[in-house]
Amino acid sequence: MSAGRKREAGPAGVGGSLRPGGRARRVQGELFNRPARKRSRREWEGSVQQEAGRTQWASGPPGSCQSWRWSAALGSFSSRSSGGICAMGDPERPEASRPELGERLSSDSNENEVKSNEEPLLRKSSRRFVIFPIQYPDIWKMYKKAQASFWTAEEVDLSKDLPHWNKLKSDEKYFISHILAFFAASDGIVNENLVERFSQEVQVPEARCFYGFQILIENVHSEMYSLLIDTYIRDPKKREFLFNAIETMPYVKKKADWALRWIADRKSTFGERVVAFAAVEGIFFSGSFAAIFWLKKRGLMPGLTFSNELISRDEGLHCDFACLMFQYLVNKPSEERVREIIVNAVEIEQEFLTEALPVGLIGMNCVLMKQYIEFVADRLLVELGFAKVFQAENPFDFMENISLEGKTNFFEKRVAEYQRFAVMAETTDNVFTLDADF
């Protein structure tokens, strides 16, 4: 080695290190420094030893913090940086003009982290591991309410449904089976959001309890819908078609994609996603619930309609809980943004039940169904603390006492209620005292 070119000590297993601004060239297993000069991409690729199944690292362009990797097996470049993830790109492209993926991700994540620290619901604390003492009594009460109304699919008697099913018209069978297919898939999507996002973001133990129980009951819903399809549909190919509705039915896929986009969206705020999934459970489900209650009004399918009553009650509670969580937010989305999300959901649901799968198939009025969906949307906006958009009235009298409204005493009724003994009782109700008169 010449005296004018001194080799510096490098990391273990490497023949030498590079001076700032230098480039790397492998010669007979040794790394030597050489003055930087602009080279073509062909020269750049040729400077890295390409051995099948091996990956070589070389320093990036002059002044760059990056190292460029040539994968002989993949035949492509990728890069890394001492500061984190770097974007893939052309080695000849000036560093200043190439946006860093890591910087973009970190800026979005930092902005959301700052907002999270401002939100009491999202602020990390070691207290999240312990439930007592209760800090949010109203959230805890919602959890106990959900716990008290637990039920299982085995409690629904479907034995009387098959004679009714066999007497239905082909259009009615088509409508019911496709609605059940949508429901069977949608509950899984709701759970995906709870598992992947909400239950990880929210740090308040009372709310985490509710989300945990919601995951449980959504599984019961999904099981119930799958059991209904399995009971009514005897053809294995038709069953498979219905169970795979997200891929086989474009209109179901459209609704599913809308919800899935919110789960994957890393730029949206927690408040926006709370509104979006309140719309999923309060708007996307509402028209289908109403259609099945229409069958109940006609005295059809007692097992299906009873399960629908239980599930609609649960979803009404979930929607109410979303509105409660929204009220606790410090940085709420603007009214304009909330209206945009709700109106978009209304348009999708109206298209679903009046064009893609029209309720006219079971004898319902499509115009009135559109109005009902607008009525439900207005009610949700009011619960969120905003003004109505559509000013719609409820066109279906048989839906007046359904739990979606959230203000009726449907929960207290035991017509379709399965309330665990003493779950909702106050602690003082179970205290033994000796001050009673004998």
Secondary structure, DSSP 8 states (H G I E B T S, - for coil): --TTS-----STT-S----TT-EEEEETTEEEEE------HHHHHHTS---TT-EEEEE-STT--EEEEEETTTTEEEEEETTEE-----TTS-GGGS--HHHHHHHHHHHHHHHHHH-TTT---GGGG---S-S-HHHHHHHHHHHHT---GGGS--TTHHHHHHHS-HHHHHHHHHHHHHHHHHHHHHHHHIIIIIHHH---HHHHHHHHHHHHHHHHHHHHHHHHHHHH---HHHHHHHHTHHHH-HHHHHHHHHHHHHHH-SSS-HHHHHHHHHHIIIIITHHHHHHHHHHHHTT--HHHHHHHHHHHHHHHHHHHHHHHHHHT-SS---HHHHHHHHHHHHHHHHHIIIIIS-GGGGT--HHHHHHHHHHHHHHHHHHHT---SS------GGGTT-GGGSSSSTTT--SS----TTTTS-GGGG---S-S--
